[in-house]
């Protein structure tokens, strides 16, 4: 299965550390390399990366990374990188047929999470890996995307300011054509075209479900605090494969 990585945003809250968020080093290794390696460990061999801000630098790095890791990495440049992240998802999904693993360039994770997603039977439209440990010190509840999950695991609602909620969006999905269609529908209806808006549209039709990460570690490296946590976790092995 292909992996789609969103690496287009500017990462304004890390600007003091790095001009390019995907290239920000964690334990000496750029964020996006951690993501590619983690996805490859889960079984992905073919990648599409959506670039935007500092696109030439990110693309040059990936062009060198692909032969070093023995992976196929294609880049899709979007001019809409400063709009809601769903625009980047649509740009990348247009280059993929069928299901794909959807990842964010600034989310580090245990490879066990995407491996379990890839092993799931095809869902009704989308499967989102969620974390139910709301007390985890790795989660910034003020910034995280919140999810209300029904007893059967389906998504009821998703959003930043959601109340009530019982899980957190890890930014790791198994998706397919239905997600791009839902984001386009949101844009056509006057929405901002965010990824969450697309997920909500699928949820409203009973086509979005979840998978609990069950204690596997992940972190959204969105600011200097999260970067420090990621650095500590990466030495010696933040991304230790709990299924290995």
N, C-alpha and C positions, 0 to 999 in steps of 0.2 A: 504493500500500500504506500502511496505517496504521502509525504509530509509537507504541509503548507505552514511556513513560518512568517509571521508578520513582523517586519523589521523596518517600518517606514517612519515612525514618529520621531520627534526631536528630543524627547526625554528631558524636558526643561528642568526638572528637579535634580538632575544629575549633571547639569551643564558645567557646574564648577569643577567636576571631576573629569569629564570627558565631553568632547564636542559631538561624539557619536555614541548613543546609548548602546547599540548592539556591539560596539567595539570596546566598551568599558571593561577593563580587566578585572576578573575575580580570581584571586590566587594566581595571577600572572597569565590567565587565559581569558580571551574575550568572551563576553556573555553569549554571543551567538554561537561560538564554537562549543561551549558547554551544552547548548540546546541541541545542536546538530549531533553531537556525540551521544547525548542521552537518547535522542530519537532513534539513532542508528542501533544503539544497544537494545532498543525495544523491537527492532526488526525493520525499520524504515531504511530504504536504500536509495530512494529517489526523492529529491527535494525541490520545492518551488519556494523561493524567498521573495517577498514583496519588499522593495526598497523605496526610499523617498528622500528624507533628510540625509545629507551626506552620502547619497546613493552611490556615487563613484567609489568612494573609499570602502564602503561595505561590500560592493560588488567585486572590487579588486581583491579584498581579503578572501571572499568566498571562492573566487577563481583559483586562488592558491590553495585553499583548504580542500577543495574537492579531490584533486589528485593525491594529496597527502593522506586523506582518509579513505580513498578508493570509493567515493560516492559521486552520484550524479546530482549536481546542484545547478538549477536554472534560476535566473533572477528576472523579476518583472518589476519595472520601475513605474511608480504611480505619481502623477502630479497632484493627487488629492491627499497627500500624506498628512496635511494639517487639518483634515476633516475627521469626522468620527471614524473609528477603526473598522467599521463594517465596509467602508469604501475600499480599504486595503484587502479585506477578505474577498470581496467580489472580484477585484482585479486579479488576485491569485487563483481563486477558484475557477475562473474562466479558462485557465491553462491546464485544468485537471479534469479527467473523466472519472466518474464514480466516486466512491468514498475516499476520504483522506483524513489524516491526523492533522488537526489544527493546533498550532502552538504559537506562543508569544516569544519574541526574541529576548525579553527581559524576565522570563519566568524560568527559574532553575528547578529541577525536579529529579526525583528518584526514577530511574528508567522502568521500575516496576509499574508505575502509573500508566504510561502509554502502552506498555506491553499488555496489561490487563484490558485496556480499552480495545486494542487490536484483537484480542481473543474473544471479545464480546460478540454474541450473535448480532447481526445487523438490527439496529433499532428502528423505531418508527420514523426516524428522520434525523435525529441528533442524540448523541450521548455526551454529557458533560461530566467530567471528573470533579467532584465536590469534596470539600473538607468539612466534616461536622464538628471538628474540635475547635470550637469558637474561642477557647481560652489559649490556643497555641500562641507562644511568644513570637512566632514567625509571621503572624497575620496582623496587618494593620487594619483594624475594623473600621477606622474612620475613612479609609480609602478603598477598601475591598469591595468587590461586587458581591452583593448578597443574594441568596437564593432561598425561596420557600419551596421545600420539597414535600410532596404528598407521601402518605404512608407506602404507596406502591412504587415510590421512587421517581415518579414523573414530576416535572417542573410545573409549579403553579404560577410563580412570579419570580422575576429577576430584576435587580436594579441596585444602584449605589445607595440610595436612601431608604431602601425597603424596610418596612416594619409590618408584621413580624417576619423573622427569617430564622432558619435552622441550619444553614450551610453556607459555605463560601465557594465562589467560583474560582477554580485553580487556573483557569486559562488554558486548560488542556481538554480538547474535544475530539470525538470521532464524528465527522460530519460528512455531508454529501451535497448534491445539487440543490436539495430543498433549502439549505441555509442561504445560499446566494439568492435564490428566488425570494425568500422571505425578506432579506435585507433590501432587495430591489423594490419589493412591494411597500416597504416602510418609506423608502425615499420617494416613491411615486405618490404616496399619501401625504407627503409633506413632512415626514419625520427626519431625524438627523442621520439616519442610516447607520446607527451604531450596531455593533455585534449583539449587544444585549437586546436591542429592539427586534433584531431578527430572531433571536432565541425565543423572545416572548411571543412573537407571532406563531412560531412552531408550537410553543407550549399551549397557546390558546386553542390549537387544533389537535392537542393530544399527541404531538409528534416530537416531544423533547423529554428525554429521561436522563437519569443520573447514574453515576457509579461512585460510591464512596471510596476515597483513597485509603481508608482503613489504616491510618497511622503512617503511611509513607510520606516522606518529607518533600516539601516544595516551598518556594519563596518567590514573591514578586519583588524584583530588585528595582524599586521605583524611586528611592531617595537614599541619602547618605546613611541613614540608620539601617535600612535593609541591606545596603551594600556592605556595611560592617558585619552584619549578621551572616551574610553570604560568604564573606571572606573567612570568618571563623569556622563556618560549616565546611568550607571547601578544603580546609587543612585539618586532617589529612584527606578526608573523603566525604564531603557533604552529600555527594550524589551517589553514595554507596547503594548498589542495587540490592534492595531488600529481598528480591526473589532469587538472587544468585545462590 
